[in-house]
Amino acid sequence: MSNLIVSFDPGASLTKIVYELATEGKPRLMTMEPEMLKLPQSSIDAYMSSRKGLESPKPVDEAWVSSPADGDTQCTVVGFLARQFSASARLDKLKYETSIHKVLAVVGAIASGTSQSAIAQHNKLPNRFSLSLTSLLPYGEYQNRQAFEQQLRVALKDFRFRGQRFRVKLERFECLPEGAGLAMIRQRQNGKEWFNAQTIAVLMFGHRNTSVLLFERGKMTAGYTNGLGFHQMVKRVVERTSGQDATALTSAIYAAGSDITADNPAIRALVKSREPKNIDYELQMIVNAIATAKVEYWSRLYDWLESTLPAVNEVILSGGAALYLEQELQDCFQEISTYWGADLQQQVQEVFKNASNDYYRSFREQEALSFRLIDAFGLFMRFRAQMEKVA
């Protein structure tokens, strides 16, 4: 059994990680912001020097990595630290390419003994250890899985996390399309005979894109991906308002849900003006922009789904944008059996209940994160069970 088992979901709005240390034998949770940026090492040195004497944040929130090819002059900052340097999530790049450095940061943070759980972690891994990793990629990038594995193996063999050198052996690697973990869970829940008799569509509504996986007679027969991610709706709102930031907008739109009104605190917090005579005007501008963008976003998604989906027995719904569009999706599939993974959500919340103080500020945030985690969590549970069988 490997020293570390990781389920890695490189979401465009949040990197989600379920992991287990061999010394603990129970799953843990970690999340990281999606931003990353290549910087000269001197920028990190200046940053570290400027905060001397102040309390040090967790390594996962202050992550940077480098490889021998970078020498002593370059590094890549990842997650919250990258956000401090005004980095972007690089939605324009292939996800597997940006995932290499993110995996290094995740592995380094875990090996350093960092955790975002309420219970402090003191387990540190040695500089050399073994890793088993299962990862998700959008269906449209699934053909890159071999390149992902090859480049990851090389990168893990020798890298530095926050200046500390690690040499990690990738003992086992698995890569599946987003949504595949949920299909496997449904097979385990209902049995192979049931699964083989169904035509099932897994819909993944992500921040960057939307994907469909089609399962017929027990195997995946087709897959489709488009660029209609949640960021498209956010982009329209940015274009129709003044001075809005896409990251803040994403959180506010999601928090507001279907209550798109000027009285909603999440929307009121977006107002930039401090002049009383302008606040109501700006509020109405934001409300109108969000409401219009949501209608347009759903119209485009509905048109794509109508032209793409064949007749199916069941639809599995996943991804953060699915929860945002819950009512629209329920109306769309009212004649078809739908699976939202409520049982998996409850399991996620139970397993990670000790992490609640670090991750959730409200019930809606708890519901949203647990829903977004079910694919990675289902993948982890399946991967872990397979490893136990082999052992």
C-alpha positions, 0 to 999 in steps of 0.5 A, a space after each residue: 500500500 502506498 504511503 499516500 492515496 489521493 483523489 484529485 479533482 482540478 476544478 476550474 473554480 476550486 481544486 478538490 482533494 480527498 486523501 489518506 495517509 497510510 499512517 492514519 487510515 481515514 480520508 481527509 479533505 483539502 481544497 485549494 484555489 485554482 489560480 497559479 502563476 510562474 514567478 522569479 524566485 526573488 518575488 517569493 523571497 521578497 514576499 517571505 521577507 516582508 511578512 517576517 515576524 507575522 504568524 505563518 499561514 498553513 503551507 497549503 495557503 502559501 504554496 509554491 513549487 519548483 523543479 530542477 529545470 527551474 534552477 534557483 531562479 523560477 518557481 510556480 505559486 499555486 492556490 491562495 498565494 497565487 491569488 495574492 499575486 493577482 494570478 488567473 485560473 488559466 481557463 485558456 490552458 488544457 487542464 492536465 497541463 495546469 494540473 502538474 504543478 497543482 498535484 506537486 503543490 497538493 502532495 507537498 502540502 500533505 507531506 509537510 503535515 498541513 491540513 485544513 481540518 479542525 483537528 491539527 495534523 502532525 503526520 509528516 511524510 519523509 522526503 521519499 515516499 510512494 503515492 497512488 493517485 486517481 484524477 478527473 479530467 473533462 471528457 474533452 481532455 480525456 485523451 490527454 491522460 497518458 501525457 498527464 501520467 508521463 509528465 506527472 511521473 517525471 515531475 514527482 521524481 524530483 521537486 521542491 515544495 516551499 524549498 523542501 526537496 521531495 522524491 515521490 514514486 507514483 506507484 499507481 495512477 488512474 485517470 477518468 472523465 469527470 462524472 465517471 466516479 458517480 457512474 461507478 457508484 451507481 453501479 455499486 449501489 444497484 448492481 451490475 445487472 441493473 447498470 447493464 440494463 440502463 441507458 444513463 447520462 452523467 451530466 457535469 455542470 462545471 465552472 469551465 465547461 459542461 460534459 455528458 457521459 453516456 453509459 449503455 449496456 454497462 459501458 461508456 459509449 459516448 461523451 461530449 464537452 462544450 465550453 458552456 461553463 458557469 464562467 460564461 454566465 459570470 462573464 456576461 454579468 461582468 460585461 453588463 456591470 461596472 468594475 466587477 471582479 469575476 471571482 467575487 461575482 462567482 461567489 455572490 451569484 452562487 450565494 444569491 441562488 434564485 433570490 436575485 433581488 436588491 435586498 439579497 445581502 450577497 448582491 448588495 455586497 457587490 456594490 462599489 459606489 459609496 454615494 447614496 444616490 448611486 447605490 440603488 442605480 448600481 444595485 438594479 444594474 447588477 440585479 438586471 445583469 444577473 437575472 438576464 445572464 441566468 436566463 441566457 445561460 440556461 437557454 444555451 445549456 437547454 438547447 445544447 442538452 436537447 440536441 445532444 442527449 438521446 433517450 435515457 433511463 436516468 440522468 446523474 447530475 453533478 457539478 456546482 452549476 447543477 446545484 445553482 440550476 437545480 429548479 431548471 434541471 428538475 423541470 427539464 427532466 421531470 419525466 426522467 429519473 434523476 440522481 443528485 447523489 444526496 446519499 453521497 452528500 450525507 456521507 461526505 458531510 459525515 466523513 468530513 464533519 470535523 472539517 466543518 469549521 474550516 470550510 463552511 460558513 453557512 448551511 448553503 456552503 456546506 450543501 454546495 461543497 459536499 455536492 461538488 465533492 461527490 465525484 472526487 469522493 466517489 472516485 476515492 472510495 472506489 480507488 481505495 477499495 481496488 487497492 485493498 483488493 490488490 493488497 
